[in-house]
């Protein structure tokens, strides 16, 4: 690579639920998961342990997202969510 070329690294989206007036952690996370392309990820930042949200996604969207704890408190928690599968509607189109 020449000096005039630079490698581009995709910027990972941050979803910070601590912002004043932010929507609920669940709503923000669901919207971010819906917007992800397969293989893409975002980092959720929260002021509480989001483990319940992680398990809820596992139950409600099995196999769609993988999650990994990045930081575990005591004041800030960070979890990386990666979309594993594309979600399609039911086979009958309903």
Beta strands, then each sheet from edge to edge (+ up, - down):
strand 1: 13-16
strand 2: 41-46
strand 3: 65-72
strand 4: 77-83
sheet 1: 1+ 2+ 4- 3+
end
